[in-house]
Amino acid sequence: MTAASPVGIVTPLPVRASIPWYRRLYTLVLAAIVLGALLGYFFPDFAQRLGPLGDVFIRLIRMMIEPIIFTTVVVGVGRMGSMKDVGRVGLKALIYFETLTGIALVLGLVIVNLYRPGDGMTLDGTVTAGYGAHASSVGDTLLNIVPTSVIGAFAAGNTLQVLFFAILLGLGFSTLGARGAVVVDFIEQLSQGLFSVIRLIMVFAPLGALGAMAFTIGKYGLGTLHQLGLLLVGVYSTCLLFIFVVLQIVARLGGFSLWRFLVYIREEILIVLGTSTSESALPRLMVKLEELGCSKSVVGLVVPTGYSFNLDGTSIYLSMAAVFIAQAAHVTLSWGQQLEILGLLLLTSKGAAAVTGGGFVALAATLSTMHTLPIAGLALVFGVDRFMSEARALTNLIGNGVATIIVAKWERALDERRMHTLLDRRV
């Protein structure tokens, strides 16, 4: 079977070899998650010693993120054809990102005010040291996007700075015509080599999921304080509400089934569930979206940008955790103050990388900026922060997948026939 690509080239739909269900990656990852949870519950001391398995797997993935983002963005922007095209796609993506993250933040604020999980706790105002958070202005945030050294940006793993440099380099190559196309072709080959490395790393995904889940359950246990459990349930419920109501509406307007899309990326969802970081599935998500019919240039620009600017799950967590701390400390926040928090979170959430702990760092920065909220609240939520990272990461992953399809459709860079063919046969 063949399908027409967005630029009119007829390409064959990929044929996947039939693999027994018990050997498929998502089955192995799911089994590893269950085994890790059982080990953590029944053998907590032993389970905590398995933590390095998850840490090593995440490091292997993180090792590849900046090079992959660099190569895919350079290729995507370099083949856009003109700065006008790049600016148009980027502007559409940013409008979408700000709209959806704003909805996520408002939804979190509304739910936490109605649900009030922090009532009944007593948190004093003692300042908790050791978190290293600091206030950041709009100027600091913008300044941090521009690297003082390109090599330093790669060495520090600063995704925003790498993305900024990659966009500039791609724009530069796009102005060189045929000479630039030669270099872009070489970088594309390098990108394919990097994705091959990712495929090798993914063989160890079940071990990573086993180690991460075993360590979490073994260290923190299943029993937490009642209010912290309520916060946990609240964050998960709000993320599910965002996915199956907000994103469902967006998907319907985009002309595709959200549920079928979730089935299509089920392997990536389970990997994120096991590792608690949406970055672990970023390379595979980009491949899946291109296979689905989104143009390579749109995927190469929208997905990496979304991992810094479209963190819907992190936005929900930040708004709920900030107000939860206020409730626990018996600090009454007016709606004006909550709108101020909302404005701050629109900035700090952009610096929350889609990795485990990124949301917690952004929360620390927000509390340091808002003098009305006790910094001691960080210690309050730290114990269950790890449990909430799965909800954040899953929502971030799904949100960025939907965003890419929508932007591709806006750009008329989506092969809808191919998309429906693949989605329909996955169910």
Legacy VTK file of the C-alpha trace (Angstrom):
# vtk DataFile Version 3.0
C-alpha trace
ASCII
DATASET POLYDATA
POINTS 427 float
0.000 0.000 0.000
1.226 3.489 -0.778
0.283 6.965 0.307
1.024 10.402 -1.072
3.409 12.445 1.020
2.698 16.105 1.841
4.944 17.199 -1.030
3.398 14.856 -3.556
5.964 12.055 -3.480
4.474 8.586 -3.262
6.142 6.559 -0.506
5.295 3.098 0.765
3.714 2.732 4.143
6.159 0.986 6.467
5.528 -2.691 7.015
6.325 -3.918 10.507
7.462 -7.441 11.055
5.089 -9.501 13.128
6.545 -9.851 16.620
4.969 -12.079 19.277
3.185 -9.979 21.897
5.412 -11.255 24.694
8.534 -9.988 22.898
7.239 -6.522 22.066
8.905 -3.600 23.813
5.776 -2.242 25.452
4.959 -5.697 26.900
8.450 -6.040 28.347
8.371 -2.509 29.785
4.947 -3.087 31.357
6.150 -6.360 32.914
9.248 -4.570 34.234
7.109 -1.843 35.832
4.941 -4.418 37.619
7.982 -6.420 38.754
9.703 -3.253 39.982
6.657 -2.237 42.014
6.459 -5.701 43.612
10.160 -5.702 44.464
9.874 -2.213 45.941
6.957 -3.227 48.130
8.172 -6.632 49.366
11.962 -6.114 49.285
12.505 -2.357 49.752
16.188 -2.510 50.705
17.090 -4.637 47.714
14.853 -2.544 45.446
16.650 0.683 46.350
19.912 -0.867 45.188
18.353 -1.267 41.736
18.029 2.503 41.370
21.199 2.849 39.245
19.536 0.766 36.506
17.001 3.526 35.964
19.616 6.275 36.389
21.945 4.726 33.804
19.128 4.285 31.278
18.026 7.906 31.673
21.636 9.063 31.343
22.002 7.070 28.131
18.915 8.775 26.736
19.916 12.222 27.978
23.341 11.739 26.414
21.619 11.680 23.024
19.013 14.433 23.472
21.043 17.543 22.630
22.786 15.996 19.567
19.438 14.722 18.262
17.701 18.051 18.827
20.612 19.857 17.173
20.674 17.694 14.053
16.898 17.451 13.577
16.331 21.176 14.053
19.190 22.133 11.712
17.815 19.780 9.045
14.226 20.902 9.606
15.007 24.618 9.517
17.646 24.278 6.795
15.076 22.703 4.471
12.268 25.118 5.235
13.401 27.185 2.301
13.209 30.635 3.831
13.245 32.510 7.121
9.630 33.421 6.412
8.654 29.734 6.534
10.566 29.132 9.765
9.047 32.195 11.376
5.550 31.203 10.280
5.804 27.663 11.665
7.504 28.865 14.838
4.893 31.555 15.444
2.019 29.113 14.984
3.683 26.633 17.325
4.315 29.268 20.010
0.729 30.537 19.834
-0.496 26.976 20.272
1.987 26.301 23.113
1.085 29.420 25.094
-2.643 28.797 24.660
-2.504 25.175 25.827
-0.070 25.727 28.707
-2.193 28.675 29.824
-5.275 26.429 29.825
-3.329 23.802 31.792
-2.248 26.348 34.419
-5.763 27.762 34.799
-7.240 24.261 35.025
-4.771 23.382 37.782
-5.613 26.551 39.720
-9.364 25.970 39.460
-9.177 22.308 40.527
-6.850 22.913 43.484
-9.111 25.726 44.726
-12.192 23.508 44.514
-10.479 20.327 45.746
-8.346 22.015 48.475
-5.984 19.096 49.250
-3.822 21.236 51.567
-6.563 21.976 54.100
-5.967 20.275 57.416
-2.173 20.527 57.361
-0.032 22.800 59.485
3.078 24.123 57.787
5.203 26.657 59.598
7.041 29.401 57.779
10.546 28.149 58.535
12.769 28.631 55.548
14.109 25.376 54.198
17.684 25.672 53.021
19.558 23.670 50.495
17.356 23.835 47.421
19.375 26.469 45.645
16.414 28.124 43.958
16.680 31.734 42.970
14.344 34.309 41.550
14.564 34.866 37.813
13.297 37.900 35.915
12.018 38.008 32.371
15.371 39.447 31.348
17.239 36.564 32.995
15.018 34.044 31.237
15.619 35.630 27.832
19.350 35.996 28.498
19.607 32.314 29.401
18.377 31.352 25.933
21.514 32.766 24.294
24.604 30.665 25.075
27.903 32.306 25.955
29.529 29.300 24.308
28.023 26.792 21.901
30.210 24.023 23.291
29.199 25.062 26.803
25.517 24.744 25.885
26.068 21.147 24.763
28.241 20.353 27.779
25.682 21.753 30.220
22.799 19.996 28.485
20.966 23.316 28.077
18.258 22.342 25.591
16.988 25.889 25.041
20.462 27.162 24.148
21.163 24.225 21.834
17.780 24.792 20.181
18.522 28.499 19.732
21.879 27.787 18.078
20.417 25.032 15.883
17.708 27.381 14.575
20.297 30.051 13.735
22.556 27.516 12.010
19.636 26.066 10.059
18.646 29.568 8.945
22.228 30.174 7.865
22.330 27.002 5.753
18.950 27.839 4.211
20.410 31.033 2.738
23.330 29.227 1.046
21.271 27.382 -1.541
22.914 24.283 -3.007
26.084 24.711 -0.943
24.084 24.701 2.269
22.017 21.725 1.102
25.158 19.585 0.921
25.946 20.215 4.580
22.305 19.724 5.590
22.315 16.344 3.819
25.391 15.336 5.808
23.778 16.425 9.078
20.688 14.404 8.177
22.857 11.299 7.784
24.369 12.056 11.178
20.859 12.359 12.590
19.942 8.939 11.236
23.029 7.505 12.904
21.992 9.051 16.222
18.536 7.496 15.943
20.189 4.141 15.304
22.032 4.555 18.602
18.707 5.297 20.285
17.292 2.036 18.929
20.210 0.205 20.526
19.679 1.984 23.842
15.972 1.149 23.818
16.855 -2.537 24.161
17.617 -1.710 27.794
14.323 0.155 28.398
12.797 -2.706 30.457
15.818 -2.734 32.786
15.599 1.040 33.171
11.900 0.869 33.985
12.500 -1.957 36.468
15.204 -0.047 38.314
13.346 3.264 38.409
10.072 1.776 39.643
11.720 -0.532 42.206
13.742 2.334 43.679
10.748 4.668 43.944
8.479 2.174 45.701
11.300 0.826 47.850
12.416 4.249 49.067
9.139 6.079 49.531
6.732 3.219 50.092
3.052 3.110 49.237
1.777 4.823 52.338
1.992 8.624 52.462
0.280 11.266 54.495
-3.393 11.704 53.695
-3.130 15.225 52.305
-0.114 14.410 50.195
-2.061 11.490 48.794
-4.879 13.883 47.974
-2.450 16.141 46.115
-1.149 13.126 44.238
-4.661 12.062 43.228
-5.531 15.642 42.338
-2.575 16.059 39.978
-3.231 12.732 38.237
-6.960 13.463 37.932
-6.356 16.928 36.524
-3.834 15.599 34.011
-6.341 12.965 32.885
-9.013 15.665 32.642
-6.689 17.757 30.497
-5.850 14.825 28.211
-9.341 13.405 27.747
-11.236 16.697 27.649
-8.954 19.503 26.450
-6.717 17.463 24.150
-9.709 15.396 23.026
-11.397 18.604 21.840
-8.188 19.748 20.126
-7.798 16.365 18.407
-11.412 16.362 17.271
-10.966 19.831 15.793
-7.821 18.506 14.118
-9.771 15.687 12.505
-8.280 12.654 14.255
-9.076 10.349 17.158
-7.111 11.016 20.338
-7.677 7.460 21.533
-6.316 5.969 18.309
-3.301 8.256 18.580
-2.684 7.069 22.159
-2.788 3.471 20.947
-0.355 4.404 18.183
2.213 5.762 20.695
1.539 3.150 23.395
5.172 2.027 23.484
6.352 5.568 24.161
3.678 6.034 26.839
4.834 2.926 28.718
8.485 3.953 28.451
7.635 7.334 29.954
5.537 5.639 32.642
8.508 3.520 33.646
11.217 6.187 33.530
9.193 9.254 34.650
10.726 11.428 31.948
9.179 12.307 28.614
12.666 12.880 27.197
13.208 9.132 27.168
10.610 8.861 24.385
11.449 12.051 22.469
13.487 10.443 19.655
10.957 7.641 19.135
8.067 10.141 19.181
9.706 12.132 16.398
10.084 8.997 14.294
6.467 7.972 14.951
5.149 11.419 13.975
7.100 11.428 10.715
5.809 7.920 10.004
2.304 9.186 10.744
2.524 11.733 7.944
3.856 14.911 9.570
6.584 16.527 7.485
10.139 16.125 8.750
10.691 19.893 8.867
7.650 20.509 11.082
8.488 17.598 13.393
12.107 18.748 13.636
11.048 22.225 14.723
7.865 21.683 16.756
8.753 18.643 18.902
12.069 19.917 20.345
10.569 23.372 20.896
7.546 21.811 22.582
9.772 20.010 25.074
10.763 23.400 26.438
7.640 25.492 25.780
4.695 23.070 25.796
4.937 21.237 29.119
1.227 20.877 29.861
1.635 18.317 32.645
4.362 20.335 34.341
2.130 23.424 34.191
-0.711 21.573 35.926
1.628 20.295 38.635
3.190 23.713 39.253
-0.085 25.562 39.686
-1.558 22.874 41.954
1.580 22.450 44.071
1.996 26.202 44.620
-1.582 26.664 45.855
-1.382 23.406 47.858
1.576 24.845 49.786
-0.375 28.050 50.408
-3.304 26.030 51.755
-1.025 23.954 53.988
0.590 27.127 55.352
-2.831 28.771 55.861
-1.890 31.568 53.473
-4.966 33.038 51.836
-4.254 33.964 48.243
-6.525 36.424 46.488
-7.395 35.778 42.870
-5.096 38.676 42.006
-2.196 36.936 43.740
-3.074 33.674 42.035
-3.031 35.448 38.676
0.408 36.742 39.629
1.474 33.145 40.288
-0.031 32.214 36.935
2.087 34.852 35.198
5.240 33.669 36.962
4.535 30.054 36.113
4.120 30.932 32.436
7.805 31.907 32.620
9.289 29.408 35.080
7.554 26.447 33.453
9.440 27.226 30.239
12.694 26.460 32.015
11.416 23.172 33.445
13.103 20.624 31.236
11.036 17.534 30.570
13.170 15.400 32.851
12.623 13.959 36.295
12.877 16.772 38.857
12.563 19.610 36.358
9.117 20.554 37.626
10.385 20.617 41.204
13.176 23.029 40.290
10.650 25.322 38.567
8.435 25.166 41.667
11.413 26.145 43.840
12.134 29.124 41.596
8.476 30.215 41.741
8.303 30.019 45.555
11.529 32.010 45.816
10.030 34.708 43.616
6.661 34.778 45.422
7.467 36.134 48.877
3.929 35.338 50.052
4.583 31.575 49.922
6.880 29.820 52.426
9.916 28.162 50.876
9.476 25.456 53.526
6.697 24.115 51.330
9.338 22.557 49.100
10.160 20.021 51.793
6.465 19.258 52.074
5.979 18.128 48.482
9.452 16.744 47.850
8.575 13.296 49.195
5.804 12.720 46.659
7.220 14.784 43.814
8.721 11.637 42.304
5.299 9.975 42.237
3.776 12.910 40.372
6.460 12.973 37.699
4.747 10.170 35.768
1.587 12.252 35.360
3.600 15.290 34.266
5.738 13.367 31.803
2.827 11.491 30.206
0.813 14.676 29.747
3.851 16.452 28.290
4.457 13.608 25.831
0.856 13.376 24.620
0.489 17.161 24.478
3.541 17.558 22.258
2.418 14.765 19.958
-0.983 16.398 19.460
0.642 19.821 19.014
2.862 18.557 16.200
-0.078 17.067 14.299
-2.101 20.275 14.670
0.743 22.550 13.530
1.502 20.211 10.612
-2.145 20.402 9.575
-2.111 24.201 9.825
0.949 24.188 7.572
-0.673 21.717 5.143
2.332 19.505 5.860
0.297 16.540 7.086
-0.524 13.509 4.948
-3.982 12.914 6.432
-4.645 9.829 4.329
-1.498 8.208 5.642
-2.333 9.275 9.220
-5.809 7.739 9.153
-4.503 4.564 7.511
-1.916 4.057 10.246
-4.197 5.053 13.131
-7.040 2.843 11.918
-4.894 -0.248 11.614
-3.437 0.171 15.093
-6.765 -0.281 16.871
LINES 1 428
427 0 1 2 3 4 5 6 7 8 9 10 11 12 13 14 15 16 17 18 19 20 21 22 23 24 25 26 27 28 29 30 31 32 33 34 35 36 37 38 39 40 41 42 43 44 45 46 47 48 49 50 51 52 53 54 55 56 57 58 59 60 61 62 63 64 65 66 67 68 69 70 71 72 73 74 75 76 77 78 79 80 81 82 83 84 85 86 87 88 89 90 91 92 93 94 95 96 97 98 99 100 101 102 103 104 105 106 107 108 109 110 111 112 113 114 115 116 117 118 119 120 121 122 123 124 125 126 127 128 129 130 131 132 133 134 135 136 137 138 139 140 141 142 143 144 145 146 147 148 149 150 151 152 153 154 155 156 157 158 159 160 161 162 163 164 165 166 167 168 169 170 171 172 173 174 175 176 177 178 179 180 181 182 183 184 185 186 187 188 189 190 191 192 193 194 195 196 197 198 199 200 201 202 203 204 205 206 207 208 209 210 211 212 213 214 215 216 217 218 219 220 221 222 223 224 225 226 227 228 229 230 231 232 233 234 235 236 237 238 239 240 241 242 243 244 245 246 247 248 249 250 251 252 253 254 255 256 257 258 259 260 261 262 263 264 265 266 267 268 269 270 271 272 273 274 275 276 277 278 279 280 281 282 283 284 285 286 287 288 289 290 291 292 293 294 295 296 297 298 299 300 301 302 303 304 305 306 307 308 309 310 311 312 313 314 315 316 317 318 319 320 321 322 323 324 325 326 327 328 329 330 331 332 333 334 335 336 337 338 339 340 341 342 343 344 345 346 347 348 349 350 351 352 353 354 355 356 357 358 359 360 361 362 363 364 365 366 367 368 369 370 371 372 373 374 375 376 377 378 379 380 381 382 383 384 385 386 387 388 389 390 391 392 393 394 395 396 397 398 399 400 401 402 403 404 405 406 407 408 409 410 411 412 413 414 415 416 417 418 419 420 421 422 423 424 425 426
